[in-house]
Amino acid sequence: MSAGPSTSDRIRLFLSDHGLAVLAAFVLLAGAGGWLVYTAQPGTETETVVTDRWNEQGEFTHGAEITEPNPVFETGTVVERDVYFTRLSPVLEGSYRYQHNDDASRAVAMDLRLVLQSTQDETVIWQRTEPLNAADRTVDGGETVTAAWSVNISATEAQIERIEEQLGASIGTPEMSVVAEVVTTAEDGRATRHTQRFEIDPSGESFSVSPPEAYRESYETTAERTVETGLSLPRALAGALLVVTGVSGVVGLGIARRRDGIGVSPAEQRRLAHARERTEFDDWITTARVPVTSSDRPVVNVETLEGLVDTAIDTNRRVIEDAATGTLWVWTETTTYRHDPEEAGRAEDTQRDGADGAISLDAVVPGRAETPSSNDGEATDRSESGEAGGSEQTNGTETREWFPD
């Protein structure tokens, strides 16, 4: 297997291509380290602190008095149930209670209203709102604001029927609910608002209720203050390390460039690029010692090693690398394909310089050409010594003698 570019070659090529980016990275590291060292010094900073925590809560209560004699409930008793009998308890009563525990007093504005409406597929067909009660007080923490409400269920059902009769149609599902809206304001202007809905579902002979869960909300009051800060040793050490790394990198790049340890000439770039490509296609290449002779087969000069490997794959042949010259060959019955890295590099330089006499490397050279063969040169010497072919170790790499078809 052919050895690819060394680690030092890869580093030099990378720095040659991306030197400015690496330099900018080292400068940024040094700048970031300087910022860390600066911010690690003792001083002052502004922080947000919680000065007060408080909460507020509210909930509905409900009940109905038994007004008609019956064998189950005692007349005059107030019951609290999920389902009420309309004939026994036509009036539903209740209240909404609000309380807060803020250190400061708060002005509480509470509004209770009865909402009648009809809905269909979550669309409100019609709606009517009637006030029930209101409360407006300023209370300290721990005090309670209460507003009572009362709804005559049988009378309200009759009212819904009259509305539908006046509208000329009964569309959707009738709904009945008590809505509590509470707005509170502190002395410094901080305000809160919440709404709770108590739903009532009448069905003629009975009605059910669906009170909401008790409302509860917590709040925090914050303020900004300036505090003293001490030296942050971990941040200072990290910043110093970044500064040293960044400065060392910048100085190292400067020294390396001055000593020409980074610059890579075009020829060297081609050499390293060929070494990488040679390593990539190593499985398709065989290194061999081959003699040279004249051949009637046309020679096609291929500009790139990748193109030569593609040709070998398409023709089901191997790529042969001349151990002596580094030229790579592919032989077929009718054509010889050749890639010379140095010749391709010279042609690339010529094309880049805009010379009129640039050589096209993909041209087919007709006629006779000197190509590797087993009839001349080194192969003849080997035959005379009794060796018809074989391999030997050269500089630790196996080198084979190759005879083209």
Sine and cosine of phi, psi and omega as CSV:
sin_phi,cos_phi,sin_psi,cos_psi,sin_omega,cos_omega
0.00,0.00,0.72,-0.69,0.00,-1.00
-0.96,0.27,0.66,-0.75,0.01,-1.00
-0.98,0.21,0.70,-0.72,0.03,-1.00
-0.99,0.12,-0.13,-0.99,0.02,-1.00
-0.87,0.50,0.59,-0.81,0.03,-1.00
-0.94,0.33,0.24,-0.97,0.00,-1.00
-0.88,0.48,-0.65,0.76,0.00,-1.00
-0.91,0.42,-0.61,0.79,0.05,-1.00
-0.89,0.45,-0.67,0.74,0.01,-1.00
-0.89,0.46,-0.66,0.75,0.00,-1.00
-0.90,0.43,-0.72,0.70,-0.01,-1.00
-0.88,0.47,-0.66,0.75,0.01,-1.00
-0.91,0.41,-0.65,0.76,0.02,-1.00
-0.89,0.45,-0.71,0.71,0.00,-1.00
-0.92,0.40,-0.55,0.83,0.04,-1.00
-0.91,0.42,-0.62,0.78,-0.02,-1.00
-0.99,0.15,-0.55,0.83,-0.14,-0.99
-0.81,-0.59,0.50,0.86,-0.05,-1.00
-0.86,0.51,-0.68,0.73,-0.02,-1.00
-0.90,0.43,-0.65,0.76,0.01,-1.00
-0.91,0.42,-0.66,0.75,0.02,-1.00
-0.90,0.43,-0.68,0.74,0.03,-1.00
-0.87,0.49,-0.69,0.72,0.02,-1.00
-0.89,0.46,-0.60,0.80,0.01,-1.00
-0.90,0.43,-0.67,0.74,0.02,-1.00
-0.91,0.42,-0.63,0.77,0.04,-1.00
-0.90,0.44,-0.67,0.74,0.03,-1.00
-0.90,0.44,-0.64,0.77,0.05,-1.00
-0.87,0.50,-0.71,0.70,0.00,-1.00
-0.90,0.44,-0.66,0.75,0.02,-1.00
-0.90,0.43,-0.68,0.73,0.03,-1.00
-0.89,0.45,-0.65,0.76,0.04,-1.00
-0.90,0.45,-0.65,0.76,0.06,-1.00
-0.88,0.48,-0.64,0.77,0.02,-1.00
-0.91,0.42,-0.66,0.75,0.02,-1.00
-0.90,0.45,-0.67,0.74,0.02,-1.00
-0.90,0.44,-0.64,0.76,-0.02,-1.00
-0.91,0.42,-0.72,0.70,-0.04,-1.00
-0.96,0.29,-0.27,0.96,0.01,-1.00
-0.99,0.16,-0.17,0.98,-0.05,-1.00
-0.96,0.28,0.43,-0.90,0.05,-1.00
-0.87,0.49,0.55,-0.83,0.00,-1.00
0.02,-1.00,-0.51,-0.86,0.02,-1.00
-0.79,-0.62,0.42,-0.91,0.08,-1.00
-0.53,-0.85,0.41,-0.91,0.01,-1.00
-0.99,-0.11,0.77,-0.64,0.03,-1.00
-0.76,-0.66,0.42,-0.91,0.01,-1.00
-0.99,-0.11,0.80,-0.60,-0.02,-1.00
-0.84,-0.54,0.47,-0.88,0.05,-1.00
-1.00,0.06,0.86,-0.51,-0.01,-1.00
-0.99,-0.15,-0.32,0.95,-0.04,-1.00
-0.36,-0.93,0.64,-0.77,0.12,-0.99
-0.81,-0.59,0.74,-0.68,0.02,-1.00
-0.45,-0.89,0.22,-0.97,0.02,-1.00
-0.62,-0.79,0.27,-0.96,0.07,-1.00
-0.72,-0.69,0.40,-0.91,-0.03,-1.00
-0.50,-0.86,0.42,-0.91,0.02,-1.00
-0.43,-0.90,0.48,-0.88,0.00,-1.00
-0.38,-0.93,0.42,-0.91,0.06,-1.00
-1.00,0.00,0.52,-0.85,0.25,-0.97
-0.85,-0.52,0.42,-0.91,0.01,-1.00
-0.45,-0.89,0.35,-0.94,0.01,-1.00
-0.02,-1.00,0.25,-0.97,0.00,-1.00
-0.57,-0.82,0.65,-0.76,0.01,-1.00
-1.00,0.04,0.69,-0.73,0.07,-1.00
-0.97,0.22,0.91,-0.42,-0.07,-1.00
-0.96,-0.30,-0.22,0.98,-0.04,-1.00
-0.89,-0.46,0.65,-0.76,0.03,-1.00
-0.88,0.48,0.60,-0.80,0.00,-1.00
-0.32,-0.95,0.32,-0.95,-0.07,-1.00
-0.98,0.18,-0.03,1.00,-0.10,-0.99
-0.93,-0.37,-0.77,0.64,-0.09,-1.00
-0.96,-0.30,0.57,-0.82,0.02,-1.00
-0.98,0.18,0.73,-0.69,0.00,-1.00
-0.88,0.47,0.69,-0.73,-0.01,-1.00
1.00,-0.02,-0.13,0.99,0.02,-1.00
-0.98,0.18,0.66,-0.75,0.09,-1.00
-0.99,-0.11,0.85,-0.52,-0.04,-1.00
-0.91,-0.41,0.46,-0.89,0.08,-1.00
-0.84,-0.55,0.93,-0.38,-0.11,-0.99
-0.67,-0.74,0.21,-0.98,0.12,-0.99
-0.99,0.11,-0.44,0.90,0.02,-1.00
-0.77,-0.64,0.73,-0.68,0.00,-1.00
-0.87,-0.49,0.49,-0.87,0.09,-1.00
-1.00,-0.01,0.83,-0.55,-0.12,-0.99
-0.90,0.44,-0.65,0.76,-0.04,-1.00
-0.93,0.37,-0.59,0.80,-0.03,-1.00
-0.98,0.18,-0.58,0.82,-0.06,-1.00
-0.69,-0.73,0.98,0.19,-0.06,-1.00
-0.96,0.30,-0.32,0.95,-0.06,-1.00
-0.92,-0.39,0.81,-0.58,0.07,-1.00
-0.98,-0.20,0.78,-0.63,-0.04,-1.00
-0.85,-0.52,0.36,-0.93,0.03,-1.00
-0.04,-1.00,-0.20,-0.98,0.01,-1.00
-0.42,-0.91,0.23,-0.97,0.14,-0.99
-0.83,-0.55,0.79,-0.61,-0.06,-1.00
-0.91,-0.40,0.70,-0.71,0.01,-1.00
-0.80,-0.60,0.61,-0.79,0.02,-1.00
-0.48,-0.88,0.55,-0.84,0.09,-1.00
-0.71,-0.71,0.28,-0.96,0.04,-1.00
-0.81,-0.58,0.48,0.88,0.06,-1.00
-0.91,0.41,0.56,-0.83,0.03,-1.00
-0.91,0.42,-0.52,0.85,0.02,-1.00
-1.00,-0.04,0.43,-0.90,0.06,-1.00
-0.95,0.30,0.43,-0.90,-0.03,-1.00
-0.72,-0.69,0.65,-0.76,0.10,-0.99
-0.99,0.11,0.83,-0.55,-0.08,-1.00
-0.93,-0.38,0.83,-0.55,0.09,-1.00
-0.90,-0.44,0.92,-0.40,-0.06,-1.00
-0.90,-0.44,0.72,-0.69,-0.01,-1.00
-0.78,-0.63,0.81,-0.58,0.06,-1.00
-0.92,-0.39,0.70,-0.72,-0.02,-1.00
-0.55,-0.84,0.46,-0.89,0.06,-1.00
-0.99,-0.13,0.79,-0.61,-0.02,-1.00
-0.91,-0.42,0.86,-0.51,0.09,-1.00
-0.93,-0.36,0.72,-0.70,-0.01,-1.00
-0.33,-0.94,0.23,-0.97,0.10,-0.99
-0.79,-0.61,0.73,-0.68,-0.05,-1.00
-0.80,-0.60,0.44,-0.90,0.06,-1.00
-0.56,-0.83,0.87,-0.50,-0.03,-1.00
0.80,0.61,0.73,0.68,0.03,-1.00
0.91,0.41,0.20,0.98,0.06,-1.00
-0.97,-0.26,0.76,-0.65,0.01,-1.00
-0.98,0.18,0.87,-0.49,0.01,-1.00
-0.99,0.16,-0.74,0.67,0.09,-1.00
-0.49,-0.87,0.33,-0.94,-0.04,-1.00
-0.46,-0.89,0.62,-0.78,0.06,-1.00
-0.69,-0.73,0.69,-0.72,-0.04,-1.00
-0.85,-0.53,0.72,-0.69,0.02,-1.00
-0.78,-0.63,0.71,-0.70,0.02,-1.00
-0.94,0.34,0.59,-0.81,0.04,-1.00
-0.93,-0.37,-0.74,0.68,-0.02,-1.00
-0.21,-0.98,0.19,-0.98,0.02,-1.00
-0.47,-0.88,0.42,-0.91,0.05,-1.00
-0.59,-0.80,0.64,-0.77,-0.01,-1.00
-0.60,-0.80,0.98,-0.21,-0.07,-1.00
-0.61,-0.80,0.39,-0.92,0.14,-0.99
-0.96,-0.30,0.85,-0.52,-0.11,-0.99
-0.79,-0.61,0.50,-0.86,0.11,-0.99
-1.00,0.08,0.14,-0.99,0.02,-1.00
-0.88,0.48,0.69,-0.72,0.00,-1.00
1.00,-0.08,-0.30,0.96,0.04,-1.00
-0.99,0.13,0.41,-0.91,-0.05,-1.00
-0.89,-0.46,0.68,-0.73,0.12,-0.99
-0.95,-0.31,0.80,-0.60,-0.05,-1.00
-0.81,-0.59,0.69,-0.72,0.10,-1.00
-0.78,-0.63,0.82,-0.57,-0.04,-1.00
-1.00,0.04,0.40,-0.92,0.06,-1.00
-0.58,-0.81,0.37,-0.93,-0.02,-1.00
-0.48,-0.88,0.71,-0.70,-0.01,-1.00
-0.74,-0.68,0.82,-0.57,0.10,-1.00
-0.99,0.12,0.96,-0.27,-0.14,-0.99
-0.92,0.40,-0.73,0.68,-0.04,-1.00
-0.90,0.44,-0.65,0.76,0.02,-1.00
-0.92,0.38,-0.60,0.80,0.00,-1.00
-0.94,0.35,-0.60,0.80,0.09,-1.00
-0.88,0.48,-0.65,0.76,0.04,-1.00
-0.91,0.42,-0.60,0.80,0.03,-1.00
-0.90,0.43,-0.65,0.76,0.03,-1.00
-0.89,0.46,-0.64,0.77,0.02,-1.00
-0.90,0.44,-0.63,0.78,0.01,-1.00
-0.92,0.39,-0.62,0.78,0.02,-1.00
-0.89,0.46,-0.71,0.70,0.00,-1.00
-0.91,0.41,-0.59,0.81,0.04,-1.00
-0.91,0.42,-0.65,0.76,0.01,-1.00
-0.94,0.33,-0.52,0.85,0.06,-1.00
-0.96,0.27,-0.34,0.94,0.04,-1.00
1.00,0.07,0.13,0.99,0.00,-1.00
-0.29,-0.96,0.49,-0.87,0.08,-1.00
-0.94,-0.34,1.00,-0.09,-0.09,-1.00
-0.91,-0.40,0.70,-0.71,0.05,-1.00
0.99,0.16,-0.21,-0.98,-0.03,-1.00
-0.94,-0.35,0.84,-0.54,0.02,-1.00
-0.92,0.40,0.63,-0.77,0.02,-1.00
-0.72,-0.70,0.51,-0.86,-0.03,-1.00
-0.68,-0.73,0.74,-0.67,-0.02,-1.00
-0.43,-0.90,0.46,-0.89,0.10,-0.99
-0.96,-0.28,0.81,-0.58,-0.06,-1.00
-0.92,-0.39,0.76,-0.65,0.07,-1.00
-0.92,-0.39,0.81,-0.58,0.05,-1.00
-0.86,-0.51,0.81,-0.59,-0.09,-1.00
-0.82,-0.58,0.78,-0.63,0.08,-1.00
-0.84,-0.55,0.79,-0.61,0.02,-1.00
-0.85,-0.52,0.53,-0.85,-0.01,-1.00
-0.66,-0.75,0.77,-0.64,0.05,-1.00
-1.00,0.08,0.17,-0.99,-0.03,-1.00
-0.89,0.45,-0.49,0.87,0.00,-1.00
-1.00,0.03,0.13,0.99,0.06,-1.00
0.99,-0.11,-0.14,0.99,0.02,-1.00
-0.92,0.39,0.78,-0.63,-0.10,-0.99
-0.82,-0.57,0.46,-0.89,0.12,-0.99
-0.75,-0.67,0.38,-0.92,0.03,-1.00
-0.52,-0.85,0.67,-0.74,0.13,-0.99
-0.48,-0.87,0.38,-0.93,-0.03,-1.00
-0.73,-0.69,0.70,-0.71,0.06,-1.00
-0.82,-0.57,0.59,-0.81,-0.04,-1.00
-0.83,-0.56,0.82,-0.58,0.03,-1.00
-0.96,-0.26,0.92,-0.38,-0.12,-0.99
-1.00,-0.09,0.64,-0.77,0.02,-1.00
-0.83,-0.56,0.76,-0.65,-0.04,-1.00
-0.89,-0.46,1.00,-0.08,-0.01,-1.00
-0.99,0.17,0.58,-0.81,0.03,-1.00
-0.63,-0.78,0.64,0.76,0.07,-1.00
1.00,0.10,-1.00,0.03,-0.08,-1.00
-0.99,0.16,-0.26,0.97,0.02,-1.00
-0.51,-0.86,0.17,-0.98,0.11,-0.99
-0.53,-0.85,0.57,-0.82,0.02,-1.00
-0.92,-0.38,0.38,-0.93,-0.02,-1.00
-0.81,-0.58,0.49,-0.87,0.03,-1.00
-0.73,-0.69,0.99,0.13,0.02,-1.00
-0.94,0.34,0.57,-0.83,0.02,-1.00
-0.97,0.24,0.26,-0.97,0.11,-0.99
-0.91,0.41,0.49,-0.87,-0.01,-1.00
-0.85,0.53,0.68,-0.73,0.00,-1.00
-0.99,0.15,0.69,-0.72,0.07,-1.00
-0.47,-0.88,0.76,-0.65,-0.01,-1.00
-0.61,-0.79,0.67,-0.75,0.01,-1.00
-0.95,-0.32,0.53,-0.85,-0.04,-1.00
-0.71,-0.70,0.40,-0.92,0.10,-0.99
-0.79,-0.61,0.64,-0.77,0.11,-0.99
-0.96,-0.30,0.81,-0.58,-0.07,-1.00
-0.89,-0.46,0.31,-0.95,0.05,-1.00
-0.48,-0.88,0.42,-0.91,0.03,-1.00
-0.99,-0.16,0.64,-0.77,0.02,-1.00
-0.59,-0.81,0.40,-0.91,-0.01,-1.00
-0.99,-0.13,0.78,-0.63,-0.05,-1.00
-0.80,-0.60,0.43,-0.90,0.04,-1.00
-0.99,0.17,0.62,-0.79,0.04,-1.00
-0.84,-0.54,0.59,-0.81,0.03,-1.00
-1.00,-0.09,-0.05,-1.00,0.02,-1.00
-0.94,0.35,0.78,-0.63,0.08,-1.00
-1.00,-0.07,0.99,-0.12,-0.08,-1.00
-0.89,0.46,-0.73,0.69,0.01,-1.00
-0.86,0.51,-0.66,0.75,-0.01,-1.00
-0.92,0.38,-0.63,0.77,0.00,-1.00
-0.90,0.43,-0.68,0.73,0.01,-1.00
-0.91,0.41,-0.67,0.74,0.03,-1.00
-0.89,0.46,-0.67,0.74,0.03,-1.00
-0.89,0.45,-0.68,0.73,0.02,-1.00
-0.88,0.47,-0.64,0.76,0.02,-1.00
-0.89,0.46,-0.66,0.75,0.02,-1.00
-0.91,0.41,-0.64,0.77,0.03,-1.00
-0.88,0.47,-0.73,0.68,-0.01,-1.00
-0.88,0.48,-0.69,0.72,0.00,-1.00
-0.89,0.46,-0.72,0.69,-0.02,-1.00
-0.90,0.43,-0.73,0.68,-0.01,-1.00
-0.91,0.42,-0.67,0.74,0.02,-1.00
-0.88,0.48,-0.65,0.76,0.02,-1.00
-0.89,0.45,-0.70,0.71,0.02,-1.00
-0.89,0.46,-0.72,0.70,0.01,-1.00
-0.90,0.44,-0.68,0.73,0.00,-1.00
-0.88,0.47,-0.67,0.74,0.04,-1.00
-0.89,0.46,-0.65,0.76,0.01,-1.00
-0.90,0.44,-0.70,0.71,0.01,-1.00
-0.90,0.43,-0.69,0.72,-0.01,-1.00
-0.89,0.45,-0.63,0.77,0.01,-1.00
-0.93,0.36,-0.62,0.78,0.01,-1.00
-0.91,0.42,-0.58,0.81,0.00,-1.00
-1.00,0.03,0.17,0.99,0.00,-1.00
0.87,0.50,0.57,0.82,0.01,-1.00
-1.00,0.00,-0.07,1.00,-0.02,-1.00
-0.92,-0.39,-0.64,0.77,-0.08,-1.00
-0.86,0.51,0.66,-0.75,0.01,-1.00
-0.82,-0.57,0.86,-0.50,-0.01,-1.00
-0.94,0.35,0.34,-0.94,0.06,-1.00
-0.83,0.56,-0.63,0.77,0.01,-1.00
-0.90,0.44,-0.67,0.75,0.00,-1.00
-0.94,0.35,-0.59,0.81,0.07,-1.00
-0.87,0.49,-0.67,0.74,0.03,-1.00
-0.90,0.43,-0.64,0.77,0.01,-1.00
-0.88,0.48,-0.72,0.70,-0.01,-1.00
-0.92,0.38,-0.64,0.77,0.02,-1.00
-0.89,0.45,-0.66,0.75,0.03,-1.00
-0.91,0.42,-0.63,0.78,0.02,-1.00
-0.88,0.47,-0.67,0.74,0.05,-1.00
-0.89,0.45,-0.71,0.70,-0.02,-1.00
-0.91,0.41,-0.62,0.78,0.02,-1.00
-0.88,0.47,-0.65,0.76,0.04,-1.00
-0.91,0.41,-0.64,0.77,-0.03,-1.00
-0.88,0.47,-0.62,0.78,-0.07,-1.00
-0.97,-0.24,0.37,0.93,-0.09,-1.00
-0.85,0.52,-0.55,0.83,-0.04,-1.00
-0.91,0.41,-0.33,0.94,-0.05,-1.00
-0.99,-0.17,0.00,1.00,-0.16,-0.99
-0.89,-0.46,0.68,-0.73,0.11,-0.99
-0.88,-0.48,0.77,-0.64,0.06,-1.00
-1.00,0.06,0.74,-0.67,-0.09,-1.00
-0.55,-0.83,0.40,-0.92,0.20,-0.98
-0.99,-0.16,0.89,-0.46,-0.05,-1.00
-0.79,-0.61,0.70,-0.71,0.10,-1.00
-0.96,0.27,0.15,-0.99,-0.04,-1.00
-0.85,-0.53,0.67,-0.74,0.04,-1.00
-0.50,-0.86,0.06,-1.00,0.03,-1.00
-0.99,0.14,0.52,-0.85,-0.01,-1.00
-0.58,-0.82,0.57,-0.82,0.04,-1.00
-0.99,0.11,-0.18,0.98,-0.02,-1.00
-0.96,0.30,0.67,-0.74,0.05,-1.00
-0.92,0.40,0.51,-0.86,-0.02,-1.00
-0.94,-0.33,0.80,-0.59,0.05,-1.00
-0.96,-0.27,0.88,-0.48,0.04,-1.00
-1.00,0.05,0.89,-0.45,-0.04,-1.00
-0.99,-0.13,0.75,-0.66,-0.13,-0.99
-0.93,0.36,-0.56,0.83,-0.12,-0.99
-0.81,-0.58,0.45,-0.89,0.07,-1.00
-0.91,0.41,-0.60,0.80,0.02,-1.00
-0.86,0.51,-0.66,0.75,0.03,-1.00
-0.90,0.43,-0.61,0.79,0.02,-1.00
-0.92,0.39,-0.65,0.76,0.03,-1.00
-0.90,0.44,-0.65,0.76,0.06,-1.00
-0.86,0.50,-0.64,0.77,0.03,-1.00
-0.90,0.45,-0.68,0.74,0.02,-1.00
-0.88,0.47,-0.64,0.76,0.01,-1.00
-0.91,0.41,-0.70,0.71,-0.03,-1.00
-0.90,0.43,-0.53,0.85,-0.03,-1.00
-0.99,-0.16,0.08,1.00,0.01,-1.00
0.86,0.51,0.70,0.71,0.03,-1.00
-0.83,-0.56,0.15,-0.99,0.09,-1.00
-0.97,-0.26,0.39,-0.92,0.10,-1.00
-1.00,0.01,0.80,-0.60,-0.02,-1.00
-0.96,-0.27,0.82,-0.57,0.03,-1.00
-0.97,-0.23,0.84,-0.55,0.03,-1.00
-0.94,0.34,0.88,-0.47,-0.06,-1.00
-0.90,0.43,-0.44,0.90,-0.07,-1.00
-0.99,0.10,-0.64,0.77,-0.12,-0.99
-0.95,-0.31,-0.32,0.95,-0.06,-1.00
0.99,0.14,-0.01,1.00,0.04,-1.00
-0.95,0.30,0.58,-0.81,-0.04,-1.00
-0.91,-0.42,0.65,-0.76,-0.13,-0.99
-0.76,-0.65,0.45,-0.89,0.22,-0.97
-0.68,-0.74,0.85,-0.53,0.00,-1.00
-0.96,-0.28,0.68,-0.73,0.19,-0.98
-0.84,-0.54,0.03,-1.00,-0.03,-1.00
-0.89,0.45,-0.45,0.89,-0.12,-0.99
-0.88,-0.47,-0.33,0.94,-0.16,-0.99
-0.62,-0.78,0.53,-0.85,0.12,-0.99
-0.93,-0.36,0.79,-0.61,0.02,-1.00
-0.95,-0.30,0.68,-0.73,-0.16,-0.99
-0.66,-0.75,0.65,-0.76,0.12,-0.99
-0.71,-0.70,0.88,-0.48,0.04,-1.00
-0.93,-0.36,0.95,-0.32,-0.05,-1.00
-0.83,0.56,-0.68,0.74,-0.03,-1.00
-0.93,0.38,-0.66,0.75,0.01,-1.00
-0.91,0.42,-0.64,0.77,0.05,-1.00
-0.90,0.44,-0.60,0.80,0.03,-1.00
-0.91,0.41,-0.68,0.73,0.02,-1.00
-0.90,0.44,-0.63,0.78,0.03,-1.00
-0.91,0.42,-0.62,0.79,0.04,-1.00
-0.90,0.44,-0.66,0.76,0.05,-1.00
-0.89,0.45,-0.66,0.75,-0.01,-1.00
-0.90,0.44,-0.69,0.73,0.03,-1.00
-0.91,0.42,-0.63,0.78,-0.01,-1.00
-0.91,0.40,-0.60,0.80,0.01,-1.00
-0.98,0.20,-0.11,0.99,0.07,-1.00
0.97,0.22,0.44,0.90,-0.01,-1.00
-0.94,0.34,0.62,-0.79,-0.03,-1.00
-0.95,0.32,-0.45,0.89,-0.08,-1.00
-1.00,-0.05,0.48,0.88,-0.03,-1.00
-0.88,0.47,0.63,-0.77,-0.05,-1.00
-1.00,-0.05,0.76,-0.65,0.08,-1.00
-1.00,0.10,0.88,-0.48,-0.11,-0.99
-0.99,0.15,-0.20,0.98,0.01,-1.00
-1.00,-0.07,0.17,0.99,-0.02,-1.00
-0.96,0.27,0.52,-0.86,0.09,-1.00
-1.00,-0.02,0.83,-0.56,-0.01,-1.00
-1.00,-0.10,0.96,-0.29,-0.03,-1.00
-0.97,0.25,0.21,-0.98,0.09,-1.00
1.00,0.07,-0.28,-0.96,-0.08,-1.00
-0.99,0.13,0.57,-0.82,0.05,-1.00
-0.53,-0.85,0.43,-0.90,0.05,-1.00
-0.98,0.19,0.89,-0.45,0.01,-1.00
-0.77,-0.64,0.36,-0.93,0.03,-1.00
-0.86,0.52,0.64,-0.77,0.00,-1.00
-0.46,-0.89,0.17,-0.98,0.03,-1.00
-0.98,-0.20,0.21,0.98,-0.13,-0.99
-0.98,-0.18,-0.11,0.99,-0.17,-0.98
-0.67,-0.74,0.05,-1.00,0.25,-0.97
0.82,0.57,-0.79,-0.62,-0.14,-0.99
-0.90,0.43,-0.56,0.83,0.02,-1.00
-0.89,0.45,-0.62,0.78,0.01,-1.00
-0.90,0.44,-0.68,0.73,0.02,-1.00
-0.87,0.49,-0.63,0.78,-0.02,-1.00
-0.93,0.36,-0.62,0.78,-0.02,-1.00
-0.90,0.44,-0.63,0.77,0.00,-1.00
-0.91,0.41,-0.44,0.90,-0.01,-1.00
-1.00,-0.02,0.12,0.99,0.07,-1.00
1.00,-0.04,0.15,0.99,-0.01,-1.00
-0.95,-0.31,0.91,-0.42,0.02,-1.00
-1.00,0.00,0.03,1.00,-0.04,-1.00
0.49,-0.87,0.27,-0.96,0.00,-1.00
0.38,-0.93,-0.39,-0.92,-0.02,-1.00
-0.57,-0.82,0.39,-0.92,0.07,-1.00
-0.61,-0.80,0.31,-0.95,0.02,-1.00
-1.00,-0.05,0.84,-0.54,0.04,-1.00
-0.81,-0.59,0.91,-0.42,-0.01,-1.00
0.83,0.56,0.58,0.81,0.08,-1.00
0.99,0.12,0.03,1.00,-0.02,-1.00
-0.90,-0.43,0.72,-0.69,0.00,-1.00
-0.95,0.32,0.81,-0.59,0.03,-1.00
-0.89,-0.46,0.81,-0.58,-0.05,-1.00
-0.97,-0.24,0.47,-0.88,0.15,-0.99
-1.00,0.02,0.79,-0.61,-0.13,-0.99
-0.87,-0.49,0.75,-0.66,0.02,-1.00
-0.92,-0.40,0.93,-0.37,0.00,-1.00
-0.90,0.43,0.40,-0.92,0.01,-1.00
-0.91,0.43,0.00,0.00,0.00,0.00
